[in-house]
Amino acid sequence: MTYSVQFGDIWPSIRVSLLSEQKYGALVNNFAACDHVSDELEQLHARDFVNKAHSHGELEPESGQTAAPSPASWACSPNLRCFTFTRGDVSRFPPARLGSLGVMDYYLMDAASLLPVLALGLQPGDTVLDLCAAPGGKTLALLQTGCCRNLAANDLSTSRTGRLHKVLHSYVPQDVRDKSRVRVTSWDGRKWGELEGDTYDRVLVDVPCTTDRHSLHEEENNIFQRSRKKERQMLPMLQVQLLAAGLLATKPGGYVVYSTCSLSHLQNEYVVQGAIELLSNQYNIEVRVEDLTHFRKLFMDTFSFFPSCQVGELVIPNLLANFGPMYFCKMCRLT
């Protein structure tokens, strides 16, 4: 009922896509023998959607555009390669294998989950915080960029950080974990502003949410159960607190990306606006939302974007490109 009001005529299409099999992407592990992995994925007729978007973006500057958008606002995190099958192709990737270098060849994930990491625009030598890191796909992608001087990966749940440790051990050699100074913690993310304020160049805040696609297919401990109604109602407040903490942990001039895998504007745009107001009123800190229109144009061949987001971008499930939902919004802490 809520989403039929929010999305109007396109809700039936989104709903049937949510109920259909999800598409995946194969994130190439740069710590494996990655050239041979890319060749194998190309033989499956998959293509690297990141490099395709970059080459497309470089070849076709926007006609009539006088001033280019600020490079920092839409620059993509580098060195990421993720293969997907083309629109309408519902082929599956085979399970990842252990490669010759002792780590897994690729990581299967919803390809839309890579967009928040790409949007974060990591630069070499950045100090990075992944505030709600488990189960670990986005943390792994952050390490694949080769940009992290320090990476703090946090998740309140110790069982979930256990899964994060498994991903890191399966995909990242020990010397790389040491060199990137990967620190895994299980602290309350809401307190991060007090613990390590003004510390990080880039912060990813991929918050707990209603995980809409997962909730449709998973009965056990489902967040839409009546017994969890109060918890569900409190989610936007928790999300605002986590985003505010992420912004407080960022250095002035640094960037934060907020993301969810929910369609709900209460968990998406409203949370961004709420956190910005909170920082302004309580801390006198100014935050600017970055325009990701150029970024969306780069990736519109692979994903279906909702055209009416007030702030940020939302990938909506579509039968021809059944990724998402994935909401993400990039912010710059100005003061």
N, C-alpha and C positions, 0 to 999 in steps of 0.2 A: 504493500500500500504506500509506504513512504517513497520508494524508488519510482513508482509509477507517477507520482506527483513531481518528483525531482527531475525525471528524465523524459516525461511525456511520451511522445510517439516512438522514441527509440528504445523505451524500456523493454518491450517484448523481444526485440532483437538481442539486447544485452542479456536478458533472462535466459533465453534458449541457449545462448553461448556459454553462460555460466554453468548450465546443466550439461553441456557437451564437453568432450575431452579437451583438456588444456594443451596448448602447444608449448614446447620447450625450446630453449636455446642451449648450445654447447659452448660454454666458456672455456677457451683453450688455456691450458695451464702452461704459462711461460717458463715454469721451472721444469717442465718435461721436455722431451725432444720435440719441440712444438712445430717445426716445419713439417715433419712427417705426419703429425696429428692433423694439421691443416689440410695436407694433401688427402688424407683418408676421408676427412669430412667433405671435401670438395667432390670426391668420388661418389659420395652419397647424394650428390646434387644439392647439398646445402651451400649457403653462401654467407660470408662474413658481413653481417648487416652494419657493423660499426665502420669498417673501412669503405664499404660501399657508400655509406652516407657521407663520409668525409670526402671521397673523391667527387661525389655528386655535388656537394656543397662548394668545393673549390672550383669546379668547372662552371658552375652556374651562379654567379653573383646576382643578387636581386636587381632586376631592371628598375631603373629610375631611383635607386636608393642613393642618396647623396652622402649621408654619413653612416659608416658601418656601425653596428652595435658595439658596445664596449666589449673588447675581447675577453676580459675577465668574467663577464656575466654569462657568456655562452660557450667559452672554451671548454672542450671536453677533456676529461682525464685521459692521459695517453696510454699507449701500449696494450689496450684491451682488444681482444679478438673474440667475437661470439658468433657462432654459426647458427642460422635458422633455415628452415625450409620456406620456400616462397609462399605467398598468399594462396590459400586454398589447398596447399599440399599438407596432408595430415600424416605424413610419414613420421615414424618415431626414430630417435637416435638409439643405437645399441648402448647397453650399459658401459660406463667408463671402465677402462682396464688399467692395470698397473703397468707403467711404461718402463723402458730400459734404465731410466735414471732413478727408479725406486719410488716414484710418486705417480699419482693417477694422471691420465692424459688430459681429461677435460671434466668439467663440472656441469651437470645438467641442472638448469634453473629456468624459471619463467624469464624469458629474455627481457621483458619489461622491467624486471627487478634490477637490471644493469643500468637503467636510465638514471636513477638517483646518483649512482657512483660516477657515471659519465658527467652528469650535470655539476657535480661538486668541483670539477675543474682542477684536479690536483696538479701541483707544480713540484719539480724536483726539490727535495729537502724539506717538504712540508711536515709539520707535526700534526697528526690526525687523531681524532677521537671518533670511534663508532660506539655511540652511547647505548644502543639496544642491539647488540651484535649477533646474538644467536638466532638461527642455527649456524650461520657463518658464511653464507654465499656472498653477501656484500663485503664482509671482512676480507674474504679471499680475493675478491675483485679489487679492493683497495690495495692489497699487497701486489697484485699483478701489474699495477701501474709502474712499480719500481720507484715511486716518488716519496715513500714514507720514510722520513728520518726517524720518527717515533710513531708507533701506532698503539693506541690504547683501545682495547676491545672489551666492552663491559656488557654484562647482562645480569639482572637481579637474580634470576633463577640459576641455581648451581647445577641443576640437571641439564638446563639448556647450555650453560657454559661447557658442560661435559661434551655435548655434541659439537660445540665450536672447537674445542681442543682436538676432537677426532678429525674434523675437516682440515684443520691446520696441519696435523701430523700426516694426513693422507696426501696432501697437495703441496706442502711447502717444506723444503729441506731445512734442517736445523740451522745451518749457517745463515740462511736468509732470515729466519725468524730472529736469530741473534742480531744480525746486522740491522734489521728494521726495528729492533728493540720492541718486539711485540709483547705487550703486557695484557694479560687476560684477568679481569676482575669481576666480582659479583657484588658491586655496591648498588645502593639505591640511586638510580640515575637522576632523580629529582634534586639530589643534594650536590650535584657535580659543580654547580656554580660556586658553592661554598668551598668545596674540596680543591678545585683547580680552576679558579676564575682567571680569565684573560690569558689563557695558556696556548690555545691551539690555532693553527692557521686554517684548518678545515674540520668541520664537525658534521657527521651524518647522524640524523635523529630519525631512525626507522622504527616508529613507535608500535607498541602492542595495539591492536585494533580488532575489529570484528572479523577480519580475514574472510571476506564474503564468499569467495569461491570455496575455500576449505570448509566453511560452516555449512554449505549446502550439501556436502558429500560426507561429512563426518558427524556421526551421532554422539559418539563418546565425548563427554565433557564439553558439549557444544555451548558456545557463549550465548546462543539464543534460547537456551533452556530457561524455563521460568525461574528456577532456583538461582540463576545468575543475572536476573533482571537488574538488581541494584548495581552490580559490577558493570553491567553494560551501560547503564545510565551515567555512571561515574567516569567512563572512559574518556570523554572529551576533556574533563578537568585534569585527569592524569596526563593526557597528551599535551595539554597547555603547559603543565608543570615541567614535563620532560623537555619540550622545545625551549622553554624559557631557560632551563638549566644549560641546555646545549648552547644557546646564544650567549649566556653569561660566561661559559667556558671558552668562548672564542675570543681571540685578540681583536681589538678594534681594527677594522680593515679586513678581517677574516670572513670566511663564508660558511654558511650552514645550509644543508639541504634537509628538509623535513619530508618524510614519506610514510605512506600507509598502503596496504593492499585492500582498502575499503572504498566503496563508491560514495559513502555518506559525506555530504558537504559539512555536516556537523563535526565530523572527525578530520576533515580536510581544510577547506578555506576558513571555516569559522575558528579552528584551532590556531591557524597562522595569525589571523587578525587578533585573536584573544591574547596570544603570546606577545605580539608586538605592542599591544596596548599595555600589557602588564609591565613590560620592560620600560616603556615610556613613563608610566605613572609611578612605578615603585623605585626605579633605578635611574631615571632620567637618561636612558640609553636609547639612541635612535637606530632603527633598523629599516633598511630599504629592501623591498621585494624586487628581485631581478626579473626582467622580461625574458621569458624563454621562448618567444615566438619563433626566433631563428632556429633554436634548438629543435622545436617541434617540427619545423619544415625539414630539417635534416633527416628526421626519422619517420616521416609520415608514410613512406613507402612500406615500412615494416609493421607499424602499429596504427591502430585506430584511436584518434584522440577525440575527447569530448570538446566540442567547439565553444562551450559557454562557461568555462571556469572563470571565476572572478579574479583569483590569484592562483598561480601555479598551473600545472598541467595534469590531466587525468587520462591515462590509457584505459579505454573501455573494451571489454571483450566483444569480439565480432567473429562470426563463424569463419570468415576467410582469414582472419588474423587473431586467433583465439588466445591472446595474451592478456594478462592483467586480471582484475583491476589493479592499477598502480598509480597512485597520486604522488606527485613530488613538487616541491616548491623551493626555490633557491633564494636565500636572503644574504645580505651583506650587513654585518654589524658596523655601523658608521662611527659610533662614539664609545 
